[in-house]
């Protein structure tokens, strides 16, 4: 199956230094939180962006979901801070 | 009868209100959000999630339509760099009676704040900072679920 596309916004994007990247697709039952912990272990910008998961929110295929959701067959995972529009 | 625009360009609230007034209802309510120039703010930069934003705002509008008998809904949310005094967001609602129009308008702006994928960055003369989400805004959106 194709890789998983990660997209980043706001300070998550700035810390990582890119707005999108591909990662090897995890098993379908791996949660977003578990993937974030794996990415944080890379250190550098990923370590900085993902140091405090409680400050992060996520969307799977353009739908908001909690971080304990399984990634399943989603094509795109977005990771970002809480939204501040309006 | 409902329309959502996510755009960089400014908009004309008078023209939007006139369109809502023509929807046949007895009342039109609206909210226009403006960039505040407090604390030496030079500009506000609004980032969003283009692949998601329109669909998500349409889902929020759909909830308002399910909940109130509305004849018209208009939502415009800008992105990009905005200076103090510029318009950021417009929500307009039309209904037969005032209560539905006023409540739906308040619901829409509260939900846009906590459920639409936008992020604000403040630019000052010597620094920038991402705006932090406020618990108070989440509580306002949450209060509509009661």
Interface residues (C-beta under 8 A of the other chain):
Chain A: X7 X9 X10 X11 X59 X62 X63 X64 X76 X78 X80 X81 X82 X83 X84 X85 X86
Chain B: X33 X46 X47 X48 X49 X51 X52 X55 X56 X77 X88 X89 X109 X110 X112 X113 X114 X115 X116 X117 X118 X119 X120 X121 X130 X131 X132 X133 X137 X138
